[in-house]
Amino acid sequence: MKDLSPPLEADLLPVSRSATGSVFAATGLLGDDPVPVVFATLADGAPCVYIGMRATPKTT
């Protein structure tokens, strides 16, 4: 997706935190409705972010 879309920018409001990840509500992505954003770790240990139904691994 790197070359298909510009980077997303949004304000993140914390919702919850657990051992499996942190959940935020992103405002400013899709109009006025908040969008869930989850920072988590994949089974192989790679950090990732879920926005909607898409998981994106962290890149350096």
C-alpha positions in Angstrom: 0.0 0.0 0.0 3.0 2.3 0.4 2.9 3.5 -3.2 -0.9 3.4 -3.5 -1.8 5.8 -0.7 -0.2 8.7 1.1 0.5 8.2 4.8 -2.5 8.5 7.1 -2.6 11.1 9.8 -5.1 11.2 12.6 -5.6 12.1 16.2 -5.6 9.0 18.4 -7.7 8.8 21.6 -6.8 5.9 23.9 -9.7 3.4 24.4 -8.1 0.4 26.1 -4.9 -1.5 26.7 -4.3 -5.2 27.2 -1.5 -7.8 27.0 -2.4 -8.4 23.3 -2.5 -4.8 22.1 -3.6 -1.2 22.5 -6.9 0.2 21.1 -7.3 3.8 20.0 -10.1 5.7 18.3 -8.7 7.7 15.3 -10.5 10.9 14.4 -10.1 12.7 11.1 -9.5 9.7 8.9 -13.0 9.1 7.4 -15.0 12.1 8.1 -16.4 12.7 11.6 -16.8 9.0 12.7 -14.0 7.6 14.8 -12.2 4.6 13.4 -10.7 1.8 15.6 -6.9 1.5 15.4 -5.2 -1.4 17.2 -1.5 -1.7 17.8 -0.6 -5.4 18.3 1.9 -8.1 17.8 1.6 -10.9 15.2 2.1 -14.6 16.0 5.7 -14.3 14.7 6.5 -11.4 17.0 6.3 -8.7 14.4 4.6 -5.5 15.6 1.6 -4.3 13.5 -1.3 -1.9 13.3 -4.9 -2.8 12.4 -6.9 -0.1 10.9 -10.4 -1.3 10.0 -9.9 -4.9 8.7 -6.4 -4.4 7.4 -3.2 -5.4 9.3 0.0 -3.6 8.4 3.4 -4.8 9.8 5.8 -2.2 11.1 8.5 -1.2 8.7 11.8 0.4 9.5 
